[in-house]
Amino acid sequence: MELDILKSYLINNYKNNCDNTDISLYHDKVSLYLTKFSLYYDKLIEWNCKFNLTAITDFQEVQIKHFIDSILPNDLLDKCNNICDIGCGAGFPSIPLAILNPDKKFTLVDSVNKKISFINYIIELLDLQNVTAIHSRVEDFAKNNFQAFDACVARALAGMPTLAEYTLPLIKKDGLLLAYKGKNYGEELEQCSKILGILKGKLQDVKQYDLIGEEKRYVLTIQKIGDCPKKYPRNGNKPRLQPILG
């Protein structure tokens, strides 16, 4: 099966970055991307029968709600070279982003070992030399990688207060958190002003994307404006069980 929806998206959204001399080269790149995405889809469905990696399995829905959704804010990572994905699950958004950005390094972290096993399989299958997968709780990973990344990306992981505490300690000063959110993102922002202040995060932008039909995706860009205390994120699953609100 051809990934026609994804192919159309890639061509229509990136062709403006090409001049007439390299448009054919870009189409060659798209063909390479689609080959990797097709393999990714096949193995996602195959492994999902054993490990329940995703509730979305329909061919067209995966193209839209996993692949395209993951790469919507690709341009926002333009100046970021070392990117972390906390709670990566089946690899969204980082595997699609890594396919499009072989020059950027992606570190994927999840506490569920079977998901990391799947990611490692995909890394080898797609020859993604720019991707590393790590089995760890985020609290432990953050202690050993304090302010080590240019950016973090997070999709369907947690509410903003929890997400901010998990990710901002990993991000360098002037780095970015890209948080993928739905239409109720405003409520989450109201709840996370206190933890953003503690961890030196500042809302830079909210970008709206058209996903499918009337469905929208919102990507919140949080900039790290200073150094945060090293005691965060708190241990004992406190960011999730006892989020700092206000």
Stockholm file with secondary structure:
# STOCKHOLM 1.0

chainA/1-246         MELDILKSYLINNYKNNCDNTDISLYHDKVSLYLTKFSLYYDKLIEWNCKFNLTAITDFQEVQIKHFIDSILPNDLLDKCNNICDIGCGAGFPSIPLAILNPDKKFTLVDSVNKKISFINYIIELLDLQNVTAIHSRVEDFAKNNFQAFDACVARALAGMPTLAEYTLPLIKKDGLLLAYKGKNYGEELEQCSKILGILKGKLQDVKQYDLIGEEKRYVLTIQKIGDCPKKYPRNGNKPRLQPILG
#=GR chainA/1-246 SS CCCHHHHHHHHHHHGGGSCTTTHHHHHHHHHHHHHHHHHHHHHHHHHHHHHCCCSCCCHHHIIIIIIIHHHTTGGGGTTCCEEEEETCTTTTTHHHHHHHCTTSEEEEEESCHHHHHHHHHHHHHTTCTTEEEEECCHHHHHHHSTTCEEEEEEESSCCHHHHHHHHGGGEEEEEEEEEEECTTHHHHHHHTHHHHHHTTEEEEEEEEEEEETTEEEEEEEEEECSCCCTTCSCSTTHHHHSCCCC
#=GC SS_cons         CCCHHHHHHHHHHHGGGSCTTTHHHHHHHHHHHHHHHHHHHHHHHHHHHHHCCCSCCCHHHIIIIIIIHHHTTGGGGTTCCEEEEETCTTTTTHHHHHHHCTTSEEEEEESCHHHHHHHHHHHHHTTCTTEEEEECCHHHHHHHSTTCEEEEEEESSCCHHHHHHHHGGGEEEEEEEEEEECTTHHHHHHHTHHHHHHTTEEEEEEEEEEEETTEEEEEEEEEECSCCCTTCSCSTTHHHHSCCCC
//
